[in-house]
Amino acid sequence: MHYELMKLKSSMNMTMYSLKDLALYFEKFDGYICEIITNVGKLRFKFETSSLPHMIGLQYAFENRKDKRSYMGKSGFNKLKNGEITYELVKSNIKRNNRLKISWRNIDERIRYLPMFLNNIENKTKLKTAIQVSHVSERYTKMKGNYFLYRQLHDGSTPMLSLKKVHGGGLFIETFVVDDDESIIKNLKDVKIKNIRLIDPLKNTQPIIEKEKTMK
């Protein structure tokens, strides 16, 4: 079933695909480099399976548990891949603790839009940069991204990757969210993308971290 997600052009039907399907689908991107050429510089970041739990918000869904770290990073990804984390488990854990920093709706949207977003990342994706990393929407957990790679959809939703700078240059994926009212990106500065491509890990000949020009 997860192979079908590679062709998905619309939001994912969660009655047809499980979180295990999503993990197996995302694993196909492991090690790929996303290279973004803009009018003022070059940005590069890597896809890693360990980032998937954070991208769909599991660190918040299970933050009340003593074993919460097992739902993060590589361990969390393996739980997803092995079918140990289901929609029902996530929903029931959120329902039992209304003090959690995330809602099921927030997680639901991230899951549904992620395959469509990744499948189209090389086509008509837009980029904004944060002038100051202090823009926080009450509906979302604190986001500290420096760049936001996003798509504006006909249904009014805006799925986006929040990209955070690392010391010495380069980026990593901070998180993935769906902004329904564009409250996150509305005050950010547009960056013109000249080209964006995914580079197979076997074809990558450049370091991930490299000095890029300052985005002004």
C-alpha positions as CSV (number, residue, x, y, z in Angstrom):
1,M,0.0,0.0,0.0
2,H,2.8,2.5,0.8
3,Y,4.0,2.4,-2.8
4,E,0.7,4.0,-3.8
5,L,1.5,7.0,-1.6
6,M,4.4,7.8,-3.9
7,K,1.8,8.8,-6.6
8,L,-0.6,10.7,-4.3
9,K,-1.5,14.1,-5.6
10,S,-4.2,15.0,-3.0
11,S,-4.6,14.6,0.7
12,M,-4.1,11.1,2.1
13,N,-7.2,9.0,2.9
14,M,-6.4,7.8,6.4
15,T,-9.0,5.0,6.2
16,M,-6.9,3.5,3.4
17,Y,-3.3,4.0,4.7
18,S,-1.9,3.4,8.2
19,L,0.9,5.1,10.0
20,K,3.0,2.1,9.1
21,D,2.3,2.8,5.4
22,L,3.3,6.4,6.0
23,A,6.6,5.3,7.6
24,L,7.5,2.9,4.8
25,Y,6.7,5.7,2.3
26,F,8.8,8.2,4.1
27,E,11.7,5.8,4.3
28,K,12.0,6.1,0.5
29,F,13.2,9.7,1.0
30,D,15.9,8.7,3.6
31,G,19.3,10.3,2.7
32,Y,17.9,12.4,-0.1
33,I,19.1,16.0,-0.3
34,C,16.7,18.8,-1.1
35,E,18.6,21.6,-2.9
36,I,16.9,25.0,-3.3
37,I,18.5,27.5,-5.7
38,T,17.1,31.0,-5.0
39,N,17.9,34.4,-6.5
40,V,20.2,35.1,-3.5
41,G,21.8,31.8,-2.6
42,K,21.5,28.1,-2.2
43,L,19.9,26.1,0.6
44,R,20.3,22.3,1.2
45,F,18.8,20.0,3.7
46,K,18.6,16.2,4.2
47,F,15.6,13.9,4.7
48,E,16.2,11.4,7.6
49,T,13.7,8.8,8.9
50,S,14.4,10.0,12.5
51,S,12.7,13.3,11.7
52,L,9.3,11.8,10.8
53,P,7.9,11.4,14.4
54,H,8.6,15.1,15.1
55,M,7.1,16.1,11.7
56,I,3.8,14.6,12.6
57,G,3.9,15.8,16.2
58,L,4.4,12.5,18.2
59,Q,6.7,14.1,20.7
60,Y,3.7,16.2,21.9
61,A,1.1,13.4,21.6
62,F,3.1,11.2,24.0
63,E,4.9,13.8,26.2
64,N,2.9,12.7,29.2
65,R,4.3,9.2,29.2
66,K,7.4,8.0,31.1
67,D,8.7,6.3,27.9
68,K,8.1,9.4,25.8
69,R,11.6,9.3,24.3
70,S,10.8,6.0,22.7
71,Y,8.3,7.9,20.5
72,M,11.0,10.3,19.2
73,G,13.7,10.1,16.6
74,K,14.9,6.8,15.3
75,S,13.1,4.8,18.0
76,G,9.8,6.5,17.2
77,F,10.3,5.9,13.5
78,N,10.9,2.2,14.1
79,K,7.7,2.0,16.2
80,L,5.8,3.6,13.3
81,K,7.4,1.2,10.8
82,N,6.7,-1.8,12.9
83,G,3.0,-0.8,13.3
84,E,3.3,-0.2,17.0
85,I,1.8,3.3,16.8
86,T,-1.7,3.5,15.3
87,Y,-4.1,6.4,14.8
88,E,-6.2,4.9,17.6
89,L,-3.3,4.9,20.0
90,V,-2.4,8.5,19.3
91,K,-6.0,9.7,19.6
92,S,-6.7,7.8,22.8
93,N,-3.5,9.2,24.4
94,I,-4.4,12.8,23.5
95,K,-8.0,12.2,24.8
96,R,-6.7,11.0,28.1
97,N,-4.7,14.1,28.7
98,N,-6.2,17.5,27.7
99,R,-3.1,19.3,28.9
100,L,-1.0,18.2,25.9
101,K,0.3,20.9,23.6
102,I,-1.2,19.4,20.5
103,S,-4.6,18.4,19.2
104,W,-5.6,15.4,17.2
105,R,-6.7,17.7,14.4
106,N,-3.2,19.2,14.2
107,I,-1.7,15.7,13.9
108,D,-4.4,14.5,11.5
109,E,-3.6,17.4,9.1
110,R,0.1,16.8,9.1
111,I,-0.4,13.1,8.3
112,R,-2.9,13.7,5.5
113,Y,-0.9,16.4,3.7
114,L,2.6,15.1,4.1
115,P,2.7,12.6,1.1
116,M,1.1,15.1,-1.3
117,F,3.5,17.8,-0.2
118,L,6.7,15.7,-0.6
119,N,5.5,14.2,-3.9
120,N,5.2,17.8,-5.3
121,I,8.1,19.4,-3.5
122,E,10.0,20.0,-6.8
123,N,6.9,21.7,-8.5
124,K,5.5,25.1,-7.6
125,T,6.7,25.0,-4.0
126,K,7.3,28.5,-2.5
127,L,9.8,29.8,0.1
128,K,9.7,32.5,2.8
129,T,12.3,33.6,5.2
130,A,11.8,34.8,8.8
131,I,13.1,38.3,9.5
132,Q,12.9,37.5,13.2
133,V,12.4,34.0,14.6
134,S,9.6,35.0,16.9
135,H,6.4,34.4,14.9
136,V,4.3,31.9,16.9
137,S,0.7,31.0,16.2
138,E,-1.4,29.9,19.3
139,R,-2.6,26.9,17.3
140,Y,0.9,25.5,16.9
141,T,3.8,24.6,19.1
142,K,6.7,27.1,19.1
143,M,8.3,27.2,15.7
144,K,11.8,28.5,15.3
145,G,12.4,28.0,11.6
146,N,14.5,30.4,9.6
147,Y,12.9,29.4,6.3
148,F,9.4,28.0,5.4
149,L,9.0,25.8,2.3
150,Y,5.3,25.8,1.5
151,R,2.4,25.2,-0.9
152,Q,-0.9,27.1,-1.0
153,L,-3.7,24.7,-1.9
154,H,-7.1,25.3,-3.4
155,D,-8.8,24.1,-0.2
156,G,-7.3,27.0,1.7
157,S,-4.6,24.9,3.5
158,T,-0.9,25.7,3.4
159,P,1.3,22.7,4.3
160,M,4.9,23.7,5.0
161,L,8.3,22.5,6.2
162,S,9.9,24.7,8.8
163,L,13.7,24.7,8.2
164,K,16.1,25.7,10.9
165,K,19.7,26.9,10.4
166,V,22.5,24.9,11.9
167,H,25.9,26.3,13.0
168,G,28.2,26.8,10.0
169,G,25.5,26.9,7.4
170,G,23.0,24.4,6.1
171,L,19.5,23.5,7.4
172,F,17.6,20.7,9.0
173,I,13.9,20.0,9.1
174,E,12.4,21.5,12.3
175,T,8.9,20.3,11.7
176,F,6.0,20.0,9.3
177,V,2.7,21.8,9.9
178,V,-0.5,22.7,8.0
179,D,-1.5,26.4,8.3
180,D,-5.2,26.9,7.6
181,D,-5.3,30.7,7.8
182,E,-1.7,31.6,6.8
183,S,-1.1,33.1,10.2
184,I,2.4,31.7,10.2
185,I,3.7,32.9,6.8
186,K,1.7,36.1,6.3
187,N,4.4,38.4,7.8
188,L,7.4,36.6,6.4
189,K,9.5,37.7,3.4
190,D,9.2,36.0,0.0
191,V,12.3,34.3,-1.5
192,K,12.2,33.6,-5.2
193,I,13.0,30.0,-6.0
194,K,14.9,29.5,-9.3
195,N,15.1,25.7,-9.0
196,I,14.4,23.0,-6.5
197,R,15.4,19.3,-6.8
198,L,15.8,16.2,-4.8
199,I,19.2,14.6,-5.1
200,D,19.7,10.8,-4.7
201,P,22.1,10.1,-1.8
202,L,24.3,8.1,-4.3
203,K,24.6,11.1,-6.5
204,N,25.3,13.7,-3.9
205,T,28.8,15.1,-4.2
206,Q,28.5,18.2,-2.0
207,P,28.5,18.6,1.7
208,I,25.2,19.2,3.4
209,I,26.5,22.1,5.4
210,E,28.0,24.9,3.3
211,K,28.2,28.6,3.5
212,E,25.3,30.2,1.7
213,K,24.7,33.9,1.0
214,T,22.7,35.9,3.5
215,M,19.1,36.1,2.6
216,K,18.2,39.8,2.7
